[in-house]
Amino acid sequence: TSGAAFKSGSVANSGFTGTPLAANVTFSSSFSGTNFSVVVTGGDARIWTVENISVSGFTINSNSDTLLSYSTYWIASQNV
């Protein structure tokens, strides 16, 4: 196939747990490999880190212990 495959979604502010606050994202269908890029954005000011990348998802680390007020949005794009 040609072109890139995209997935997107959001995590509610209550979906972040732990210290620092992090959320696991699981795709409804897996990518064919782990060669994909992720963009994370949200209403809360954070320096987001993407961790634990696998064909079935990844973890968004908020790098903060302060509770989030807004949902966090992500877009994953398979690199071609």
GIKA-V850715 format. One record per helix or strand. SS is the DSSP state (alpha for helix, beta for strand). FROM is the first residue (numbers start at 1). LEN is the number of residues. If there is no record, write none. Layout:
# GIKA-V850715
ss:SS from:FROM len:LEN
ss:SS from:FROM len:LEN
This chain:
# GIKA-V850715
ss:beta from:6 len:6
ss:alpha from:13 len:3
ss:beta from:17 len:1
ss:beta from:22 len:5
ss:beta from:36 len:7
ss:beta from:49 len:6
ss:beta from:57 len:5
ss:beta from:72 len:7
